[in-house]
Amino acid sequence: MATPIQPEVQPEKISCSLCRKEVPLSAALTPQGADYVGYFCGIECYDEFSAQKESQAPEKPQK
Ligand SMILES: [Zn+2]
């Protein structure tokens, strides 16, 4: 039996928005509902990025 193979199909890869490591798109974390769209290689990078983003958020009123 011949199995149809598509050798030209390769898993799409993206670079982690934090550590720049390349990971398959299917394995990347994508935050939903955020105004920033990024990809992360794992929950650790996502948490790290979220923490940095929160600390940088201009939520504090400046007087
Ligand atoms: Zn990463």
N, CA, C, O and the ligand as a Tripos MOL2 file, in Angstrom:
@<TRIPOS>MOLECULE
protein
  253   251    64     0     0
PROTEIN
NO_CHARGES

@<TRIPOS>ATOM
      1 N           0.8380   -1.2060    0.0000 N.3       1 MET1
      2 CA          0.0000    0.0000    0.0000 C.3       1 MET1
      3 C           0.8640    1.2420    0.0000 C.2       1 MET1
      4 O           1.8080    1.3910    0.7760 O.2       1 MET1
      5 N           0.5030    2.1030   -0.8850 N.am      2 ALA2
      6 CA          1.2700    3.3400   -0.9560 C.3       2 ALA2
      7 C           0.6340    4.3940   -0.0570 C.2       2 ALA2
      8 O          -0.5560    4.6970   -0.1450 O.2       2 ALA2
      9 N           1.4490    4.9130    0.7720 N.am      3 THR3
     10 CA          0.9470    5.9640    1.6480 C.3       3 THR3
     11 C           1.2580    7.3230    1.0500 C.2       3 THR3
     12 O           2.4210    7.6300    0.7890 O.2       3 THR3
     13 N           0.2640    8.1220    0.8330 N.am      4 PRO4
     14 CA          0.5220    9.4550    0.2730 C.3       4 PRO4
     15 C           1.3530   10.2970    1.2340 C.2       4 PRO4
     16 O           0.9660   10.5580    2.3730 O.2       4 PRO4
     17 N           2.4770   10.6990    0.7380 N.am      5 ILE5
     18 CA          3.3680   11.5080    1.5810 C.3       5 ILE5
     19 C           3.5530   12.8880    0.9580 C.2       5 ILE5
     20 O           3.6780   13.0300   -0.2580 O.2       5 ILE5
     21 N           3.5660   13.8480    1.7800 N.am      6 GLN6
     22 CA          3.7830   15.2080    1.2840 C.3       6 GLN6
     23 C           5.0630   15.7590    1.8940 C.2       6 GLN6
     24 O           5.0430   16.4690    2.8990 O.2       6 GLN6
     25 N           6.1780   15.4100    1.2570 N.am      7 PRO7
     26 CA          7.4760   15.7820    1.8330 C.3       7 PRO7
     27 C           7.6990   17.2910    1.8480 C.2       7 PRO7
     28 O           8.5570   17.7950    2.5720 O.2       7 PRO7
     29 N           6.9260   17.9970    1.0510 N.am      8 GLU8
     30 CA          7.1470   19.4490    1.0030 C.3       8 GLU8
     31 C           6.4570   20.1680    2.1500 C.2       8 GLU8
     32 O           6.7170   21.3390    2.4300 O.2       8 GLU8
     33 N           5.5650   19.4270    2.8060 N.am      9 VAL9
     34 CA          4.8620   20.0500    3.9280 C.3       9 VAL9
     35 C           5.7220   19.9780    5.1740 C.2       9 VAL9
     36 O           6.0260   18.8970    5.6790 O.2       9 VAL9
     37 N           6.0970   21.1200    5.6500 N.am     10 GLN10
     38 CA          6.9070   21.1650    6.8600 C.3      10 GLN10
     39 C           6.1410   21.9260    7.9310 C.2      10 GLN10
     40 O           5.3860   22.8510    7.6310 O.2      10 GLN10
     41 N           6.3400   21.5350    9.1620 N.am     11 PRO11
     42 CA          5.6670   22.2390   10.2430 C.3      11 PRO11
     43 C           6.1140   23.6940   10.2960 C.2      11 PRO11
     44 O           7.3070   23.9990   10.3030 O.2      11 PRO11
     45 N           5.1510   24.5600   10.3320 N.am     12 GLU12
     46 CA          5.4770   25.9810   10.3880 C.3      12 GLU12
     47 C           6.0870   26.3100   11.7410 C.2      12 GLU12
     48 O           5.5990   25.8820   12.7870 O.2      12 GLU12
     49 N           7.1520   27.0710   11.6940 N.am     13 LYS13
     50 CA          7.8190   27.3950   12.9530 C.3      13 LYS13
     51 C           7.7680   28.8940   13.2080 C.2      13 LYS13
     52 O           7.7510   29.7180   12.2940 O.2      13 LYS13
     53 N           7.7470   29.1940   14.4750 N.am     14 ILE14
     54 CA          7.7590   30.5920   14.8780 C.3      14 ILE14
     55 C           8.8570   30.7790   15.9230 C.2      14 ILE14
     56 O           9.3610   29.8100   16.4910 O.2      14 ILE14
     57 N           9.2120   32.0080   16.1610 N.am     15 SER15
     58 CA         10.2060   32.2900   17.1850 C.3      15 SER15
     59 C           9.5060   32.7790   18.4340 C.2      15 SER15
     60 O           8.6210   33.6330   18.3760 O.2      15 SER15
     61 N           9.9100   32.2300   19.5590 N.am     16 CYS16
     62 CA          9.3470   32.6540   20.8320 C.3      16 CYS16
     63 C           9.5720   34.1610   21.0060 C.2      16 CYS16
     64 O          10.6620   34.6770   20.7620 O.2      16 CYS16
     65 N           8.5290   34.8330   21.4270 N.am     17 SER17
     66 CA          8.6300   36.2850   21.5660 C.3      17 SER17
     67 C           9.5420   36.6880   22.7070 C.2      17 SER17
     68 O           9.9370   37.8490   22.8130 O.2      17 SER17
     69 N           9.8730   35.7500   23.5470 N.am     18 LEU18
     70 CA         10.7190   36.0900   24.6850 C.3      18 LEU18
     71 C          12.1570   35.6190   24.4880 C.2      18 LEU18
     72 O          13.0930   36.4170   24.5480 O.2      18 LEU18
     73 N          12.3260   34.3320   24.2550 N.am     19 CYS19
     74 CA         13.6850   33.7890   24.1830 C.3      19 CYS19
     75 C          14.1240   33.5260   22.7410 C.2      19 CYS19
     76 O          15.2580   33.1100   22.5020 O.2      19 CYS19
     77 N          13.2290   33.7700   21.7820 N.am     20 ARG20
     78 CA         13.5590   33.6470   20.3620 C.3      20 ARG20
     79 C          13.8100   32.2150   19.9310 C.2      20 ARG20
     80 O          14.2810   31.9810   18.8180 O.2      20 ARG20
     81 N          13.5110   31.2720   20.7730 N.am     21 LYS21
     82 CA         13.6990   29.8900   20.3720 C.3      21 LYS21
     83 C          12.6300   29.5160   19.3540 C.2      21 LYS21
     84 O          11.4670   29.9010   19.4820 O.2      21 LYS21
     85 N          13.0420   28.7610   18.3450 N.am     22 GLU22
     86 CA         12.0810   28.3460   17.3310 C.3      22 GLU22
     87 C          11.3070   27.1290   17.8090 C.2      22 GLU22
     88 O          11.8770   26.1460   18.2820 O.2      22 GLU22
     89 N          10.0060   27.2240   17.6730 N.am     23 VAL23
     90 CA          9.1490   26.1130   18.0360 C.3      23 VAL23
     91 C           8.0870   25.9510   16.9530 C.2      23 VAL23
     92 O           7.7370   26.9140   16.2710 O.2      23 VAL23
     93 N           7.5810   24.7450   16.7990 N.am     24 PRO24
     94 CA          6.4900   24.5400   15.8400 C.3      24 PRO24
     95 C           5.2900   25.3920   16.2190 C.2      24 PRO24
     96 O           4.9620   25.5480   17.3950 O.2      24 PRO24
     97 N           4.6560   25.9280   15.2190 N.am     25 LEU25
     98 CA          3.5200   26.8060   15.4750 C.3      25 LEU25
     99 C           2.4390   26.0840   16.2650 C.2      25 LEU25
    100 O           1.7530   26.6770   17.0980 O.2      25 LEU25
    101 N           2.3030   24.7920   15.9860 N.am     26 SER26
    102 CA          1.2540   24.0190   16.6580 C.3      26 SER26
    103 C           1.5560   23.8440   18.1390 C.2      26 SER26
    104 O           0.6620   23.5400   18.9280 O.2      26 SER26
    105 N           2.8230   24.0360   18.5160 N.am     27 ALA27
    106 CA          3.2030   23.8400   19.9060 C.3      27 ALA27
    107 C           3.3680   25.1600   20.6310 C.2      27 ALA27
    108 O           3.6560   25.1890   21.8280 O.2      27 ALA27
    109 N           3.1870   26.2400   19.9120 N.am     28 ALA28
    110 CA          3.4130   27.5420   20.5210 C.3      28 ALA28
    111 C           2.2000   28.0010   21.3090 C.2      28 ALA28
    112 O           1.0580   27.6790   20.9800 O.2      28 ALA28
    113 N           2.4760   28.7550   22.3460 N.am     29 LEU29
    114 CA          1.3930   29.3450   23.1230 C.3      29 LEU29
    115 C           1.0430   30.6980   22.5320 C.2      29 LEU29
    116 O           1.9200   31.5050   22.2250 O.2      29 LEU29
    117 N          -0.2290   30.9280   22.3790 N.am     30 THR30
    118 CA         -0.6730   32.2260   21.8800 C.3      30 THR30
    119 C          -1.6920   32.7990   22.8460 C.2      30 THR30
    120 O          -2.7850   32.2530   22.9990 O.2      30 THR30
    121 N          -1.3420   33.8850   23.4910 N.am     31 PRO31
    122 CA         -2.2770   34.5230   24.4090 C.3      31 PRO31
    123 C          -3.5200   34.9910   23.6810 C.2      31 PRO31
    124 O          -3.4420   35.5710   22.5980 O.2      31 PRO31
    125 N          -4.6510   34.7370   24.2800 N.am     32 GLN32
    126 CA         -5.9010   35.1260   23.6330 C.3      32 GLN32
    127 C          -6.5310   36.2820   24.3800 C.2      32 GLN32
    128 O          -6.4650   36.3680   25.6060 O.2      32 GLN32
    129 N          -7.1370   37.1610   23.6190 N.am     33 GLY33
    130 CA         -7.8220   38.2820   24.2500 C.3      33 GLY33
    131 C          -6.8810   39.4080   24.6300 C.2      33 GLY33
    132 O          -7.3000   40.4080   25.2120 O.2      33 GLY33
    133 N          -5.6080   39.2440   24.2980 N.am     34 ALA34
    134 CA         -4.6520   40.2960   24.6250 C.3      34 ALA34
    135 C          -4.4900   41.2350   23.4260 C.2      34 ALA34
    136 O          -4.7030   40.8430   22.2790 O.2      34 ALA34
    137 N          -4.1170   42.4560   23.7140 N.am     35 ASP35
    138 CA         -3.9190   43.3950   22.6080 C.3      35 ASP35
    139 C          -2.5910   43.1220   21.9210 C.2      35 ASP35
    140 O          -2.3360   43.6140   20.8210 O.2      35 ASP35
    141 N          -1.7510   42.3380   22.5740 N.am     36 TYR36
    142 CA         -0.4870   41.9680   21.9570 C.3      36 TYR36
    143 C          -0.5480   40.5160   21.5300 C.2      36 TYR36
    144 O          -0.8830   39.6340   22.3210 O.2      36 TYR36
    145 N          -0.2220   40.2800   20.2730 N.am     37 VAL37
    146 CA         -0.2380   38.9160   19.7800 C.3      37 VAL37
    147 C           1.1940   38.4260   19.6450 C.2      37 VAL37
    148 O           1.9990   39.0120   18.9210 O.2      37 VAL37
    149 N           1.4940   37.3760   20.3300 N.am     38 GLY38
    150 CA          2.8360   36.8320   20.2550 C.3      38 GLY38
    151 C           2.7910   35.3230   20.3790 C.2      38 GLY38
    152 O           1.7440   34.7180   20.6100 O.2      38 GLY38
    153 N           3.9560   34.7460   20.2180 N.am     39 TYR39
    154 CA          4.0530   33.3020   20.3430 C.3      39 TYR39
    155 C           5.1160   32.9830   21.3790 C.2      39 TYR39
    156 O           6.1420   33.6560   21.4780 O.2      39 TYR39
    157 N           4.8440   31.9510   22.1400 N.am     40 PHE40
    158 CA          5.7800   31.5880   23.1880 C.3      40 PHE40
    159 C           6.0360   30.0910   23.1590 C.2      40 PHE40
    160 O           5.1380   29.2950   22.8840 O.2      40 PHE40
    161 N           7.2780   29.7220   23.4480 N.am     41 CYS41
    162 CA          7.6630   28.3200   23.3560 C.3      41 CYS41
    163 C           7.0730   27.5220   24.5060 C.2      41 CYS41
    164 O           6.9640   26.2990   24.4240 O.2      41 CYS41
    165 N           6.6980   28.1990   25.5620 N.am     42 GLY42
    166 CA          6.1510   27.4740   26.7000 C.3      42 GLY42
    167 C           5.4940   28.4280   27.6740 C.2      42 GLY42
    168 O           5.5780   29.6490   27.5460 O.2      42 GLY42
    169 N           4.8420   27.8330   28.6460 N.am     43 ILE43
    170 CA          4.1130   28.6440   29.6200 C.3      43 ILE43
    171 C           5.0760   29.4980   30.4450 C.2      43 ILE43
    172 O           4.7110   30.5720   30.9230 O.2      43 ILE43
    173 N           6.2950   29.0160   30.6050 N.am     44 GLU44
    174 CA          7.2630   29.7760   31.3980 C.3      44 GLU44
    175 C           7.5860   31.1090   30.7270 C.2      44 GLU44
    176 O           7.6390   32.1530   31.3770 O.2      44 GLU44
    177 N           7.7980   31.0490   29.4250 N.am     45 CYS45
    178 CA          8.1040   32.2730   28.6980 C.3      45 CYS45
    179 C           6.8800   33.1960   28.6720 C.2      45 CYS45
    180 O           6.9970   34.4180   28.7590 O.2      45 CYS45
    181 N           5.7360   32.5880   28.5540 N.am     46 TYR46
    182 CA          4.5180   33.3910   28.5250 C.3      46 TYR46
    183 C           4.3180   34.1000   29.8640 C.2      46 TYR46
    184 O           3.9740   35.2810   29.9100 O.2      46 TYR46
    185 N           4.5370   33.3630   30.9450 N.am     47 ASP47
    186 CA          4.4010   33.9720   32.2670 C.3      47 ASP47
    187 C           5.4130   35.0970   32.4470 C.2      47 ASP47
    188 O           5.0930   36.1700   32.9590 O.2      47 ASP47
    189 N           6.6330   34.8270   32.0160 N.am     48 GLU48
    190 CA          7.6880   35.8280   32.1400 C.3      48 GLU48
    191 C           7.3250   37.0840   31.3560 C.2      48 GLU48
    192 O           7.4830   38.2070   31.8350 O.2      48 GLU48
    193 N           6.8400   36.8670   30.1510 N.am     49 PHE49
    194 CA          6.4650   37.9960   29.2940 C.3      49 PHE49
    195 C           5.3010   38.7680   29.9110 C.2      49 PHE49
    196 O           5.2930   39.9990   29.9160 O.2      49 PHE49
    197 N           4.3330   38.0400   30.4240 N.am     50 SER50
    198 CA          3.1730   38.6800   31.0360 C.3      50 SER50
    199 C           3.5970   39.5220   32.2350 C.2      50 SER50
    200 O           3.1080   40.6340   32.4310 O.2      50 SER50
    201 N           4.5050   38.9810   33.0280 N.am     51 ALA51
    202 CA          4.9760   39.7030   34.2030 C.3      51 ALA51
    203 C           5.6750   40.9910   33.7910 C.2      51 ALA51
    204 O           5.4810   42.0390   34.4060 O.2      51 ALA51
    205 N           6.4860   40.9020   32.7480 N.am     52 GLN52
    206 CA          7.1840   42.0980   32.2800 C.3      52 GLN52
    207 C           6.1980   43.1160   31.7340 C.2      52 GLN52
    208 O           6.3330   44.3190   31.9560 O.2      52 GLN52
    209 N           5.2050   42.6110   31.0170 N.am     53 LYS53
    210 CA          4.2490   43.5040   30.4030 C.3      53 LYS53
    211 C           3.4430   44.2370   31.4740 C.2      53 LYS53
    212 O           3.1600   45.4290   31.3530 O.2      53 LYS53
    213 N           3.0830   43.5010   32.5200 N.am     54 GLU54
    214 CA          2.3000   44.1290   33.5760 C.3      54 GLU54
    215 C           3.1090   45.1910   34.2950 C.2      54 GLU54
    216 O           2.6010   46.2550   34.6460 O.2      54 GLU54
    217 N           4.3810   44.8790   34.5080 N.am     55 SER55
    218 CA          5.2170   45.8300   35.2320 C.3      55 SER55
    219 C           5.4630   47.0870   34.4130 C.2      55 SER55
    220 O           5.8060   48.1390   34.9510 O.2      55 SER55
    221 N           5.2810   46.9610   33.0960 N.am     56 GLN56
    222 CA          5.5140   48.1030   32.2240 C.3      56 GLN56
    223 C           4.2290   48.8420   31.8810 C.2      56 GLN56
    224 O           4.2540   49.9100   31.2710 O.2      56 GLN56
    225 N           3.1190   48.2640   32.2790 N.am     57 ALA57
    226 CA          1.8310   48.8650   31.9250 C.3      57 ALA57
    227 C           1.6700   50.2310   32.5940 C.2      57 ALA57
    228 O           1.8600   50.3650   33.8030 O.2      57 ALA57
    229 N           1.3260   51.2220   31.8100 N.am     58 PRO58
    230 CA          1.1700   52.5850   32.3390 C.3      58 PRO58
    231 C          -0.1680   52.7480   33.0330 C.2      58 PRO58
    232 O          -0.9900   53.5700   32.6310 O.2      58 PRO58
    233 N          -0.3820   51.9580   34.0810 N.am     59 GLU59
    234 CA         -1.6620   52.0300   34.7640 C.3      59 GLU59
    235 C          -1.6040   52.9950   35.9330 C.2      59 GLU59
    236 O          -2.6280   53.4730   36.4210 O.2      59 GLU59
    237 N          -0.3870   53.2710   36.3690 N.am     60 LYS60
    238 CA         -0.2640   54.1520   37.5290 C.3      60 LYS60
    239 C          -0.4670   55.6220   37.0970 C.2      60 LYS60
    240 O           0.1940   56.1140   36.1830 O.2      60 LYS60
    241 N          -1.3560   56.2690   37.7510 N.am     61 PRO61
    242 CA         -1.5570   57.7030   37.4470 C.3      61 PRO61
    243 C          -0.3560   58.5130   37.8680 C.2      61 PRO61
    244 O           0.1410   58.3800   38.9860 O.2      61 PRO61
    245 N           0.1030   59.3460   36.9710 N.am     62 GLN62
    246 CA          1.2640   60.1790   37.2880 C.3      62 GLN62
    247 C           0.8030   61.5780   37.6570 C.2      62 GLN62
    248 O           0.1240   62.2590   36.8880 O.2      62 GLN62
    249 N           1.1800   61.9680   38.8170 N.am     63 LYS63
    250 CA          0.7630   63.2970   39.2490 C.3      63 LYS63
    251 C           1.9900   64.1930   39.4620 C.2      63 LYS63
    252 O           1.8470   65.3590   39.8300 O.2      63 LYS63
    253 ZN         10.6610   30.9910   24.9570 Zn       64 ZN64
@<TRIPOS>BOND
     1     1     2 1
     2     2     3 1
     3     3     4 2
     4     3     5 am
     5     5     6 1
     6     6     7 1
     7     7     8 2
     8     7     9 am
     9     9    10 1
    10    10    11 1
    11    11    12 2
    12    11    13 am
    13    13    14 1
    14    14    15 1
    15    15    16 2
    16    15    17 am
    17    17    18 1
    18    18    19 1
    19    19    20 2
    20    19    21 am
    21    21    22 1
    22    22    23 1
    23    23    24 2
    24    23    25 am
    25    25    26 1
    26    26    27 1
    27    27    28 2
    28    27    29 am
    29    29    30 1
    30    30    31 1
    31    31    32 2
    32    31    33 am
    33    33    34 1
    34    34    35 1
    35    35    36 2
    36    35    37 am
    37    37    38 1
    38    38    39 1
    39    39    40 2
    40    39    41 am
    41    41    42 1
    42    42    43 1
    43    43    44 2
    44    43    45 am
    45    45    46 1
    46    46    47 1
    47    47    48 2
    48    47    49 am
    49    49    50 1
    50    50    51 1
    51    51    52 2
    52    51    53 am
    53    53    54 1
    54    54    55 1
    55    55    56 2
    56    55    57 am
    57    57    58 1
    58    58    59 1
    59    59    60 2
    60    59    61 am
    61    61    62 1
    62    62    63 1
    63    63    64 2
    64    63    65 am
    65    65    66 1
    66    66    67 1
    67    67    68 2
    68    67    69 am
    69    69    70 1
    70    70    71 1
    71    71    72 2
    72    71    73 am
    73    73    74 1
    74    74    75 1
    75    75    76 2
    76    75    77 am
    77    77    78 1
    78    78    79 1
    79    79    80 2
    80    79    81 am
    81    81    82 1
    82    82    83 1
    83    83    84 2
    84    83    85 am
    85    85    86 1
    86    86    87 1
    87    87    88 2
    88    87    89 am
    89    89    90 1
    90    90    91 1
    91    91    92 2
    92    91    93 am
    93    93    94 1
    94    94    95 1
    95    95    96 2
    96    95    97 am
    97    97    98 1
    98    98    99 1
    99    99   100 2
   100    99   101 am
   101   101   102 1
   102   102   103 1
   103   103   104 2
   104   103   105 am
   105   105   106 1
   106   106   107 1
   107   107   108 2
   108   107   109 am
   109   109   110 1
   110   110   111 1
   111   111   112 2
   112   111   113 am
   113   113   114 1
   114   114   115 1
   115   115   116 2
   116   115   117 am
   117   117   118 1
   118   118   119 1
   119   119   120 2
   120   119   121 am
   121   121   122 1
   122   122   123 1
   123   123   124 2
   124   123   125 am
   125   125   126 1
   126   126   127 1
   127   127   128 2
   128   127   129 am
   129   129   130 1
   130   130   131 1
   131   131   132 2
   132   131   133 am
   133   133   134 1
   134   134   135 1
   135   135   136 2
   136   135   137 am
   137   137   138 1
   138   138   139 1
   139   139   140 2
   140   139   141 am
   141   141   142 1
   142   142   143 1
   143   143   144 2
   144   143   145 am
   145   145   146 1
   146   146   147 1
   147   147   148 2
   148   147   149 am
   149   149   150 1
   150   150   151 1
   151   151   152 2
   152   151   153 am
   153   153   154 1
   154   154   155 1
   155   155   156 2
   156   155   157 am
   157   157   158 1
   158   158   159 1
   159   159   160 2
   160   159   161 am
   161   161   162 1
   162   162   163 1
   163   163   164 2
   164   163   165 am
   165   165   166 1
   166   166   167 1
   167   167   168 2
   168   167   169 am
   169   169   170 1
   170   170   171 1
   171   171   172 2
   172   171   173 am
   173   173   174 1
   174   174   175 1
   175   175   176 2
   176   175   177 am
   177   177   178 1
   178   178   179 1
   179   179   180 2
   180   179   181 am
   181   181   182 1
   182   182   183 1
   183   183   184 2
   184   183   185 am
   185   185   186 1
   186   186   187 1
   187   187   188 2
   188   187   189 am
   189   189   190 1
   190   190   191 1
   191   191   192 2
   192   191   193 am
   193   193   194 1
   194   194   195 1
   195   195   196 2
   196   195   197 am
   197   197   198 1
   198   198   199 1
   199   199   200 2
   200   199   201 am
   201   201   202 1
   202   202   203 1
   203   203   204 2
   204   203   205 am
   205   205   206 1
   206   206   207 1
   207   207   208 2
   208   207   209 am
   209   209   210 1
   210   210   211 1
   211   211   212 2
   212   211   213 am
   213   213   214 1
   214   214   215 1
   215   215   216 2
   216   215   217 am
   217   217   218 1
   218   218   219 1
   219   219   220 2
   220   219   221 am
   221   221   222 1
   222   222   223 1
   223   223   224 2
   224   223   225 am
   225   225   226 1
   226   226   227 1
   227   227   228 2
   228   227   229 am
   229   229   230 1
   230   230   231 1
   231   231   232 2
   232   231   233 am
   233   233   234 1
   234   234   235 1
   235   235   236 2
   236   235   237 am
   237   237   238 1
   238   238   239 1
   239   239   240 2
   240   239   241 am
   241   241   242 1
   242   242   243 1
   243   243   244 2
   244   243   245 am
   245   245   246 1
   246   246   247 1
   247   247   248 2
   248   247   249 am
   249   249   250 1
   250   250   251 1
   251   251   252 2
@<TRIPOS>SUBSTRUCTURE
     1 MET1         2 RESIDUE 1 A MET
     2 ALA2         6 RESIDUE 1 A ALA
     3 THR3        10 RESIDUE 1 A THR
     4 PRO4        14 RESIDUE 1 A PRO
     5 ILE5        18 RESIDUE 1 A ILE
     6 GLN6        22 RESIDUE 1 A GLN
     7 PRO7        26 RESIDUE 1 A PRO
     8 GLU8        30 RESIDUE 1 A GLU
     9 VAL9        34 RESIDUE 1 A VAL
    10 GLN10       38 RESIDUE 1 A GLN
    11 PRO11       42 RESIDUE 1 A PRO
    12 GLU12       46 RESIDUE 1 A GLU
    13 LYS13       50 RESIDUE 1 A LYS
    14 ILE14       54 RESIDUE 1 A ILE
    15 SER15       58 RESIDUE 1 A SER
    16 CYS16       62 RESIDUE 1 A CYS
    17 SER17       66 RESIDUE 1 A SER
    18 LEU18       70 RESIDUE 1 A LEU
    19 CYS19       74 RESIDUE 1 A CYS
    20 ARG20       78 RESIDUE 1 A ARG
    21 LYS21       82 RESIDUE 1 A LYS
    22 GLU22       86 RESIDUE 1 A GLU
    23 VAL23       90 RESIDUE 1 A VAL
    24 PRO24       94 RESIDUE 1 A PRO
    25 LEU25       98 RESIDUE 1 A LEU
    26 SER26      102 RESIDUE 1 A SER
    27 ALA27      106 RESIDUE 1 A ALA
    28 ALA28      110 RESIDUE 1 A ALA
    29 LEU29      114 RESIDUE 1 A LEU
    30 THR30      118 RESIDUE 1 A THR
    31 PRO31      122 RESIDUE 1 A PRO
    32 GLN32      126 RESIDUE 1 A GLN
    33 GLY33      130 RESIDUE 1 A GLY
    34 ALA34      134 RESIDUE 1 A ALA
    35 ASP35      138 RESIDUE 1 A ASP
    36 TYR36      142 RESIDUE 1 A TYR
    37 VAL37      146 RESIDUE 1 A VAL
    38 GLY38      150 RESIDUE 1 A GLY
    39 TYR39      154 RESIDUE 1 A TYR
    40 PHE40      158 RESIDUE 1 A PHE
    41 CYS41      162 RESIDUE 1 A CYS
    42 GLY42      166 RESIDUE 1 A GLY
    43 ILE43      170 RESIDUE 1 A ILE
    44 GLU44      174 RESIDUE 1 A GLU
    45 CYS45      178 RESIDUE 1 A CYS
    46 TYR46      182 RESIDUE 1 A TYR
    47 ASP47      186 RESIDUE 1 A ASP
    48 GLU48      190 RESIDUE 1 A GLU
    49 PHE49      194 RESIDUE 1 A PHE
    50 SER50      198 RESIDUE 1 A SER
    51 ALA51      202 RESIDUE 1 A ALA
    52 GLN52      206 RESIDUE 1 A GLN
    53 LYS53      210 RESIDUE 1 A LYS
    54 GLU54      214 RESIDUE 1 A GLU
    55 SER55      218 RESIDUE 1 A SER
    56 GLN56      222 RESIDUE 1 A GLN
    57 ALA57      226 RESIDUE 1 A ALA
    58 PRO58      230 RESIDUE 1 A PRO
    59 GLU59      234 RESIDUE 1 A GLU
    60 LYS60      238 RESIDUE 1 A LYS
    61 PRO61      242 RESIDUE 1 A PRO
    62 GLN62      246 RESIDUE 1 A GLN
    63 LYS63      250 RESIDUE 1 A LYS
    64 ZN64       253 GROUP 0 **** ****
